[in-house]
């Protein structure tokens, strides 16, 4: 690993990194607009200037790469003055409307001025005016006056999606970003341009003026929109989720996420099941628990093997494990299945997967997934407990098959077609309201964290099952996530040696069954 010197400090730096990356690893900020690690070097903003020993003129840090013996300075008086000059150029025609700008609070131009600018403006001419609040696509709004022409958005559409909708037109002070005539910015990843925009030029039409960013609380989570499991920042305020933003994970989603995934949070804000229901009428939580216990007790007396527990690939791995154990040990049935009637999504070569579920792989790992859920419902029985799974919504035929069960209990996050058909409904918390993990299509176990309190009377699946078991006279369940993982890591071979702490922020791949069982592969 080459040795270089940054501001008089000698460090070992990875070969191939540029100085922006090296300095960031040292806790040194080199301001920049056009460079992004996912888009490569463009070198047009000229803000990341540094002094390189042996080179008479300042160089741009984004295009200065590690080599043995390299020595640079990022903090000289000359560099500081050049940064102020470059920022002054950016502000020549930039509107000073920070108080009403939707990007205020996360604007790099604003931040860089406060840290590296602080100059007295010499402009005494009217600013050049450009288009404001123009929709350039169904999801993105452009304010051309605020654009710093970093071209991040253009390069994303050219190099990542390959759709090429955006271009720079005109010259000099009149240059601006626009779309080709008749070709709006409507690719499935268009909102990544909003993330990439360092200022308030491109904003999300959906999020504009909904909430100031300094009111948002951010939690590291996982997108549940498909089996990719993109790593995200879940941002909410006072219990309402306002947006998802991608969180970098080079093994899963790199720096991006699709537009459909970004919109998938609405289900956690709308049509939520907040109170227990019996016959469509709200009842107290304690009464609901008693009714569920009574229904389970009667079904066990009649035909425990006929009880079915229908789970969802939307559930966390921990909830699936708890429900499987509850079915076998408390209900006395092996009829515990996970499946879905939801139609497949559109798949592409960037991120989107056809499988619309975040935890199908977790269901398969636990041995409860079935591709023929209809046949399981066809069998009927004295009792069906449906957990976080709208069977009747995507499939009216499945709704009719539910009638083959004498009693249907729904443990649901949302009011849906299945809850309409259930004799008893109890709310449970979806993944933004609890801790847990999903296993994505790659077999990567990824952790999500509780972002906000559960709504109304909702409980986590594990807690609700524990209370039902207690009412049936059986001690069941776990105190927290770490406790259930201690058991899972023993009982599930693919999870051996893992723990929530070991998963970190980027997750870990599950062990193959062959590896976990100690089998060897013959070479030949």
C-alpha positions as CSV (number, residue, x, y, z in Angstrom):
1,X,0.0,0.0,0.0
2,X,1.6,3.3,-1.0
3,X,2.6,5.9,1.6
4,X,1.5,9.5,1.0
5,X,1.6,12.7,3.0
6,X,-1.5,14.8,3.6
7,X,-1.1,18.1,5.4
8,X,2.2,16.8,6.9
9,X,0.7,13.5,8.1
10,X,2.1,10.3,6.5
11,X,-0.6,7.6,5.9
12,X,-0.9,4.4,4.0
13,X,-3.5,4.9,1.3
14,X,-5.2,2.3,-1.0
15,X,-3.8,2.3,-4.5
16,X,-6.2,3.8,-7.0
17,X,-8.1,6.1,-4.6
18,X,-8.3,9.8,-5.3
19,X,-7.5,12.5,-2.7
20,X,-11.1,13.3,-1.9
21,X,-11.5,9.7,-0.8
22,X,-8.2,9.6,1.1
23,X,-8.9,12.9,2.9
24,X,-12.4,11.7,3.8
25,X,-10.9,8.6,5.5
26,X,-8.7,10.9,7.5
27,X,-11.6,13.1,8.6
28,X,-10.6,16.0,6.3
29,X,-13.2,17.6,4.1
30,X,-12.3,18.6,0.6
31,X,-15.4,20.5,-0.7
32,X,-16.6,19.3,-4.1
33,X,-19.8,19.2,-6.2
34,X,-19.2,17.2,-9.4
35,X,-17.4,14.2,-8.0
36,X,-19.4,11.2,-6.8
37,X,-17.8,7.7,-6.3
38,X,-20.6,6.1,-8.3
39,X,-20.1,8.4,-11.2
40,X,-16.4,8.9,-11.4
41,X,-14.3,11.9,-12.1
42,X,-15.6,14.8,-14.2
43,X,-13.6,17.7,-12.9
44,X,-15.9,20.6,-13.9
45,X,-16.7,22.3,-10.6
46,X,-13.0,23.1,-9.7
47,X,-13.8,23.4,-6.0
48,X,-11.7,20.5,-4.8
49,X,-8.4,22.3,-5.4
50,X,-5.3,21.1,-3.5
51,X,-1.6,21.8,-3.6
52,X,0.6,18.9,-4.8
53,X,4.3,19.0,-3.9
54,X,6.4,19.4,-7.1
55,X,3.5,20.8,-9.1
56,X,3.4,24.6,-9.6
57,X,-0.3,25.0,-10.1
58,X,-3.1,23.8,-7.8
59,X,-4.7,20.4,-8.8
60,X,-8.2,19.0,-8.5
61,X,-8.3,16.4,-5.7
62,X,-10.8,14.3,-7.6
63,X,-8.3,13.6,-10.4
64,X,-5.2,13.3,-8.1
65,X,-4.7,9.6,-7.4
66,X,-2.6,7.9,-4.8
67,X,1.0,7.1,-5.7
68,X,4.1,6.4,-3.7
69,X,5.6,9.5,-2.1
70,X,2.7,11.8,-3.0
71,X,2.6,14.9,-0.8
72,X,-0.4,17.3,-0.8
73,X,-1.8,20.2,1.2
74,X,-5.5,20.9,1.5
75,X,-5.4,23.8,4.0
76,X,-3.0,26.4,2.8
77,X,-4.0,30.1,2.6
78,X,-3.7,29.9,-1.2
79,X,-6.2,27.0,-1.3
80,X,-8.6,28.7,1.1
81,X,-8.6,31.8,-1.1
82,X,-9.2,29.8,-4.2
83,X,-12.1,28.0,-2.6
84,X,-13.7,31.3,-1.7
85,X,-13.2,32.6,-5.3
86,X,-14.8,29.5,-6.8
87,X,-17.7,29.7,-4.4
88,X,-18.1,33.4,-5.3
89,X,-18.5,32.3,-9.0
90,X,-21.2,29.8,-8.0
91,X,-23.1,32.4,-6.2
92,X,-23.0,35.0,-9.0
93,X,-26.4,34.0,-10.3
94,X,-27.6,31.6,-7.6
95,X,-30.7,32.9,-5.9
96,X,-30.3,33.7,-2.2
97,X,-33.6,32.0,-1.2
98,X,-32.4,29.5,1.4
99,X,-35.3,30.1,3.7
100,X,-37.8,28.9,1.1
101,X,-35.6,26.3,-0.7
102,X,-36.7,22.7,-0.1
103,X,-33.0,21.7,0.0
104,X,-32.2,24.0,2.9
105,X,-30.6,22.0,5.7
106,X,-29.0,19.5,3.4
107,X,-27.6,21.8,0.7
108,X,-23.8,21.4,0.0
109,X,-23.5,24.9,-1.4
110,X,-25.0,26.3,1.8
111,X,-22.7,24.1,3.9
112,X,-19.6,24.9,1.8
113,X,-20.2,28.6,2.0
114,X,-20.5,28.5,5.8
115,X,-17.3,26.4,6.1
116,X,-15.1,27.6,3.3
117,X,-16.7,30.8,1.9
118,X,-17.5,33.6,4.2
119,X,-16.6,36.3,1.6
120,X,-18.1,39.8,1.0
121,X,-20.1,39.7,-2.3
122,X,-18.8,42.0,-5.0
123,X,-21.7,41.5,-7.4
124,X,-23.4,44.7,-8.4
125,X,-25.3,43.5,-11.4
126,X,-28.8,41.8,-11.7
127,X,-28.7,38.0,-11.5
128,X,-29.5,36.0,-14.6
129,X,-33.0,34.4,-14.2
130,X,-33.9,30.9,-15.4
131,X,-36.9,28.5,-15.2
132,X,-38.2,27.7,-11.8
133,X,-40.4,24.9,-10.4
134,X,-40.6,23.1,-13.8
135,X,-41.6,19.4,-13.8
136,X,-39.0,17.5,-15.8
137,X,-40.7,14.2,-15.1
138,X,-43.5,12.6,-13.1
139,X,-41.4,12.6,-9.9
140,X,-38.8,15.3,-10.3
141,X,-39.1,19.2,-10.3
142,X,-36.3,21.5,-11.6
143,X,-35.3,24.9,-10.4
144,X,-32.7,25.9,-13.0
145,X,-31.6,29.0,-11.2
146,X,-30.3,26.9,-8.3
147,X,-28.3,24.5,-10.5
148,X,-24.5,24.6,-10.2
149,X,-24.0,22.5,-13.4
150,X,-22.2,19.7,-11.7
151,X,-23.7,17.3,-14.3
152,X,-24.1,14.5,-11.7
153,X,-27.7,14.0,-12.9
154,X,-26.7,14.0,-16.5
155,X,-24.0,11.4,-15.9
156,X,-26.3,9.2,-13.9
157,X,-28.9,9.0,-16.7
158,X,-26.1,8.4,-19.2
159,X,-23.9,6.0,-17.3
160,X,-26.1,4.2,-14.8
161,X,-29.6,3.9,-16.3
162,X,-28.4,4.4,-19.9
163,X,-31.6,6.4,-20.6
164,X,-29.9,9.8,-21.3
165,X,-32.9,12.1,-20.7
166,X,-30.9,15.0,-19.3
167,X,-28.6,17.5,-21.1
168,X,-27.0,20.9,-20.6
169,X,-28.1,23.4,-23.2
170,X,-27.1,27.0,-24.0
171,X,-23.7,28.6,-23.1
172,X,-22.1,30.7,-20.4
173,X,-24.4,32.2,-17.8
174,X,-27.4,30.9,-19.7
175,X,-26.4,27.2,-19.5
176,X,-28.9,25.0,-17.8
177,X,-30.1,21.4,-17.3
178,X,-33.1,20.3,-19.3
179,X,-34.7,17.2,-20.8
180,X,-34.8,16.3,-24.5
181,X,-38.0,17.4,-26.2
182,X,-40.7,14.7,-25.7
183,X,-38.4,12.7,-23.4
184,X,-39.3,13.5,-19.8
185,X,-37.2,12.2,-16.9
186,X,-39.3,9.0,-16.3
187,X,-36.8,6.2,-15.9
188,X,-37.4,3.9,-12.9
189,X,-34.5,5.4,-11.0
190,X,-35.2,9.1,-11.7
191,X,-35.3,10.1,-8.0
192,X,-31.6,9.2,-7.7
193,X,-30.9,12.5,-9.5
194,X,-32.5,14.2,-6.5
195,X,-30.1,12.5,-4.1
196,X,-27.2,13.3,-6.4
197,X,-28.1,17.0,-6.7
198,X,-25.9,18.9,-4.2
199,X,-28.2,21.9,-4.2
200,X,-31.9,22.6,-4.6
201,X,-32.1,22.3,-8.4
202,X,-33.7,18.9,-8.6
203,X,-36.2,18.0,-5.9
204,X,-38.7,15.3,-5.3
205,X,-42.2,16.4,-6.4
206,X,-43.6,14.0,-3.8
207,X,-41.6,15.3,-0.9
208,X,-41.4,19.1,-1.8
209,X,-42.5,21.3,1.1
210,X,-43.9,18.3,3.1
211,X,-41.5,18.5,6.0
212,X,-38.3,20.4,6.8
213,X,-35.4,18.0,6.9
214,X,-34.2,19.1,10.4
215,X,-37.5,17.8,11.8
216,X,-36.9,14.3,10.3
217,X,-35.5,11.5,12.4
218,X,-33.4,9.1,10.4
219,X,-33.1,5.3,11.0
220,X,-31.0,2.8,9.2
221,X,-33.4,0.3,7.6
222,X,-34.2,-2.0,4.7
223,X,-36.5,-1.3,1.8
224,X,-39.3,-3.9,1.7
225,X,-40.3,-3.2,-1.9
226,X,-38.8,-6.3,-3.4
227,X,-36.3,-9.1,-2.7
228,X,-33.3,-6.9,-3.4
229,X,-33.5,-5.4,0.1
230,X,-31.9,-2.0,-0.7
231,X,-30.3,-0.4,2.3
232,X,-32.0,2.8,3.2
233,X,-32.4,5.8,5.5
234,X,-36.0,5.7,6.7
235,X,-36.9,9.3,7.6
236,X,-40.0,10.1,9.7
237,X,-41.4,12.8,11.9
238,X,-44.0,12.4,14.7
239,X,-44.8,8.9,13.5
240,X,-45.3,9.7,9.8
241,X,-42.8,8.4,7.3
242,X,-41.9,11.0,4.7
243,X,-39.2,9.4,2.6
244,X,-36.8,6.7,1.9
245,X,-33.2,7.5,0.8
246,X,-30.7,5.0,-0.3
247,X,-27.9,4.0,2.1
248,X,-24.6,2.8,0.5
249,X,-24.0,-0.9,0.5
250,X,-21.7,-2.1,-2.3
251,X,-22.9,-5.7,-1.9
252,X,-26.5,-5.0,-2.4
253,X,-27.6,-1.6,-3.9
254,X,-24.4,0.4,-4.2
255,X,-25.6,4.0,-3.9
256,X,-29.0,3.7,-5.6
257,X,-32.5,2.6,-5.2
258,X,-35.5,2.5,-7.5
259,X,-38.4,4.9,-7.5
260,X,-41.0,2.2,-6.7
261,X,-39.0,1.3,-3.6
262,X,-38.9,4.9,-2.5
263,X,-42.7,5.0,-2.6
264,X,-43.3,1.8,-0.8
265,X,-43.4,3.5,2.6
266,X,-46.9,4.8,2.0
267,X,-48.5,1.5,3.0
268,X,-47.1,2.2,6.5
269,X,-48.9,5.5,6.7
270,X,-52.3,4.6,5.2
271,X,-55.2,2.3,6.0
272,X,-53.4,1.0,9.1
273,X,-55.0,-1.5,11.5
274,X,-54.7,0.3,14.9
275,X,-57.3,-1.5,17.1
276,X,-58.5,-5.0,17.5
277,X,-61.7,-5.9,15.6
278,X,-64.4,-8.5,16.2
279,X,-67.0,-8.8,13.5
280,X,-65.8,-5.5,12.1
281,X,-66.3,-3.6,15.4
282,X,-63.4,-2.3,17.5
283,X,-63.0,-4.0,20.9
284,X,-60.5,-3.6,23.7
285,X,-57.1,-5.2,23.4
286,X,-57.6,-7.4,26.5
287,X,-60.9,-8.7,25.1
288,X,-59.3,-9.4,21.8
289,X,-56.6,-11.5,23.4
290,X,-59.2,-13.5,25.3
291,X,-61.2,-14.1,22.2
292,X,-58.1,-15.3,20.3
293,X,-57.2,-17.6,23.2
294,X,-60.7,-19.0,23.3
295,X,-60.7,-19.6,19.5
296,X,-57.3,-21.4,19.7
297,X,-58.4,-23.5,22.7
298,X,-61.5,-24.7,20.9
299,X,-59.6,-25.5,17.7
300,X,-57.0,-27.4,19.6
301,X,-59.7,-29.5,21.4
302,X,-61.3,-30.4,18.1
303,X,-58.4,-30.9,15.7
304,X,-55.0,-29.4,16.4
305,X,-53.4,-30.9,13.3
306,X,-56.1,-29.1,11.2
307,X,-55.1,-25.6,12.4
308,X,-53.3,-23.6,9.8
309,X,-50.9,-20.7,10.3
310,X,-50.4,-18.7,7.1
311,X,-47.4,-16.4,7.2
312,X,-46.1,-13.7,4.9
313,X,-42.7,-13.1,3.2
314,X,-43.2,-9.5,4.5
315,X,-42.5,-10.7,8.0
316,X,-39.1,-10.4,9.7
317,X,-37.0,-13.6,10.0
318,X,-37.5,-13.5,13.8
319,X,-41.3,-13.2,13.5
320,X,-41.3,-16.1,11.0
321,X,-39.2,-18.2,13.4
322,X,-41.4,-17.3,16.4
323,X,-44.6,-18.1,14.4
324,X,-43.2,-21.5,13.3
325,X,-42.4,-22.4,16.8
326,X,-45.7,-21.1,18.1
327,X,-47.6,-23.3,15.5
328,X,-45.7,-26.4,16.4
329,X,-45.4,-26.1,20.2
330,X,-48.5,-24.1,21.2
331,X,-51.0,-24.9,18.4
332,X,-49.8,-28.4,18.0
333,X,-49.8,-28.3,14.2
334,X,-47.3,-28.6,11.4
335,X,-49.5,-26.6,9.0
336,X,-47.3,-23.5,9.1
337,X,-46.8,-22.1,5.6
338,X,-45.6,-18.8,4.1
339,X,-46.7,-17.9,0.6
340,X,-48.2,-15.1,-1.5
341,X,-50.6,-14.4,-4.3
342,X,-49.0,-11.0,-5.1
343,X,-48.1,-10.6,-8.8
344,X,-44.4,-10.3,-9.8
345,X,-42.8,-6.9,-10.3
346,X,-40.8,-5.8,-13.3
347,X,-37.2,-6.9,-13.1
348,X,-34.2,-5.1,-14.6
349,X,-30.4,-5.4,-14.7
350,X,-29.8,-2.6,-12.3
351,X,-31.6,-3.3,-9.0
352,X,-35.3,-4.2,-9.4
353,X,-36.3,-7.8,-8.8
354,X,-39.4,-9.6,-10.0
355,X,-40.0,-11.1,-6.5
356,X,-42.0,-8.4,-4.6
357,X,-41.2,-9.7,-1.2
358,X,-38.3,-8.8,1.1
359,X,-38.0,-12.1,3.0
360,X,-39.0,-15.0,0.7
361,X,-35.4,-16.3,1.2
362,X,-35.9,-16.2,4.9
363,X,-39.1,-18.3,4.5
364,X,-37.2,-20.8,2.4
365,X,-34.4,-21.0,4.9
366,X,-36.9,-21.8,7.7
367,X,-38.5,-24.5,5.5
368,X,-42.0,-22.9,5.5
369,X,-42.2,-21.4,2.0
370,X,-44.8,-22.9,-0.4
371,X,-45.5,-22.0,-4.1
372,X,-48.9,-23.7,-3.8
373,X,-50.6,-21.8,-1.0
374,X,-53.9,-22.3,-2.7
375,X,-53.9,-26.0,-2.0
376,X,-53.2,-25.3,1.7
377,X,-56.2,-23.1,1.9
378,X,-58.3,-25.6,0.0
379,X,-57.8,-28.1,2.9
380,X,-59.7,-25.8,5.3
381,X,-59.9,-26.6,9.0
382,X,-61.2,-25.4,12.3
383,X,-58.9,-22.3,12.5
384,X,-56.6,-20.3,10.3
385,X,-54.3,-17.6,11.7
386,X,-53.2,-15.3,8.9
387,X,-50.2,-13.1,9.8
388,X,-49.3,-10.0,7.8
389,X,-50.6,-11.5,4.6
390,X,-53.5,-10.1,2.5
391,X,-54.5,-13.3,0.7
392,X,-57.9,-12.1,-0.6
393,X,-56.7,-8.8,-2.0
394,X,-54.4,-10.1,-4.8
395,X,-56.6,-13.2,-5.2
396,X,-60.4,-13.2,-4.8
397,X,-60.3,-17.0,-5.2
398,X,-58.0,-17.2,-2.1
399,X,-60.6,-15.1,-0.3
400,X,-63.2,-17.7,-1.1
401,X,-61.0,-20.5,0.0
402,X,-60.6,-18.8,3.4
403,X,-64.3,-19.6,3.9
404,X,-63.3,-23.3,4.2
405,X,-62.0,-22.5,7.7
406,X,-64.5,-22.3,10.5
407,X,-62.7,-19.3,12.1
408,X,-60.1,-16.9,10.6
409,X,-57.9,-14.7,12.8
410,X,-55.9,-12.0,11.1
411,X,-52.8,-10.5,12.7
412,X,-52.5,-7.5,10.4
413,X,-50.6,-4.3,9.8
414,X,-53.2,-2.9,7.5
415,X,-57.0,-3.1,6.9
416,X,-57.4,-5.1,3.7
417,X,-59.6,-7.7,2.1
418,X,-58.4,-10.4,4.4
419,X,-59.2,-8.5,7.6
420,X,-62.7,-7.9,6.2
421,X,-63.2,-11.7,6.1
422,X,-61.6,-12.4,9.5
423,X,-63.7,-13.1,12.6
424,X,-61.0,-11.6,14.8
425,X,-58.3,-9.0,13.8
426,X,-55.4,-7.8,16.0
427,X,-52.9,-5.2,14.8
428,X,-49.3,-6.0,14.6
429,X,-46.3,-3.8,13.9
430,X,-44.7,-3.7,10.4
431,X,-40.9,-3.5,10.0
432,X,-40.6,0.3,10.6
433,X,-42.0,-0.2,14.0
434,X,-39.8,-3.1,15.3
435,X,-36.3,-4.5,15.1
436,X,-35.5,-7.5,13.0
437,X,-33.9,-8.9,9.8
438,X,-34.7,-9.8,6.2
439,X,-32.8,-12.3,4.1
440,X,-32.6,-10.9,0.5
441,X,-32.5,-12.9,-2.7
442,X,-28.7,-13.1,-2.5
443,X,-29.0,-14.9,0.9
444,X,-27.8,-11.8,2.7
445,X,-29.1,-11.3,6.3
446,X,-29.7,-7.6,6.8
447,X,-30.9,-5.8,9.9
448,X,-33.5,-3.1,10.1
449,X,-34.1,-1.0,13.3
450,X,-37.2,0.3,14.9
451,X,-37.9,3.8,13.5
452,X,-41.0,4.8,15.4
453,X,-43.5,3.6,18.0
454,X,-46.2,1.1,17.0
455,X,-49.5,2.6,16.1
456,X,-52.5,2.2,18.4
457,X,-52.7,-1.3,20.0
458,X,-50.3,-2.9,17.6
459,X,-47.7,-5.3,19.0
460,X,-44.8,-7.0,17.5
461,X,-45.7,-10.5,16.2
462,X,-43.4,-12.1,18.8
463,X,-44.9,-10.2,21.7
464,X,-48.5,-10.9,20.6
465,X,-47.8,-14.6,20.2
466,X,-46.1,-14.6,23.7
467,X,-49.2,-13.1,25.2
468,X,-51.5,-15.6,23.5
469,X,-49.3,-18.5,24.7
470,X,-49.3,-17.1,28.3
471,X,-53.1,-17.0,28.2
472,X,-53.0,-20.7,27.2
473,X,-50.8,-21.4,30.2
474,X,-47.5,-21.8,28.4
475,X,-44.3,-19.8,28.8
476,X,-43.2,-18.8,25.3
477,X,-41.2,-16.1,23.6
478,X,-38.1,-13.9,24.1
479,X,-37.3,-10.7,25.8
480,X,-35.5,-9.0,22.9
481,X,-33.9,-9.5,19.5
482,X,-30.6,-10.8,21.0
483,X,-32.4,-13.5,23.0
484,X,-34.3,-14.9,20.0
485,X,-31.1,-14.9,17.9
486,X,-29.3,-17.0,20.5
487,X,-31.8,-19.7,19.8
488,X,-32.0,-19.1,16.1
489,X,-28.3,-19.4,15.6
490,X,-28.5,-22.9,17.1
491,X,-31.7,-24.1,15.6
492,X,-31.1,-22.7,12.0
493,X,-27.8,-24.0,10.6
494,X,-27.5,-21.2,8.0
495,X,-27.4,-18.6,10.8
496,X,-24.7,-20.4,12.9
497,X,-22.2,-17.9,14.3
498,X,-24.3,-14.8,13.5
499,X,-25.8,-12.3,15.8
500,X,-27.6,-8.9,15.3
501,X,-24.4,-7.1,16.4
502,X,-22.2,-9.1,14.0
503,X,-24.5,-8.2,11.1
504,X,-23.4,-4.5,11.3
505,X,-24.9,-2.0,8.9
506,X,-24.4,-4.1,5.8
507,X,-25.4,-7.6,6.8
508,X,-23.8,-11.0,6.2
509,X,-24.4,-13.8,3.8
510,X,-26.0,-16.9,5.2
511,X,-24.1,-20.1,5.2
512,X,-25.1,-22.7,2.7
513,X,-26.9,-25.8,4.1
514,X,-24.0,-27.9,2.8
515,X,-21.4,-25.8,4.6
516,X,-23.5,-25.5,7.8
517,X,-23.9,-29.3,7.9
518,X,-20.2,-29.9,7.5
519,X,-20.6,-31.7,4.2
520,X,-17.6,-31.7,1.9
521,X,-17.5,-31.3,-1.9
522,X,-15.5,-33.8,-3.8
523,X,-13.0,-32.4,-6.2
524,X,-12.4,-34.0,-9.5
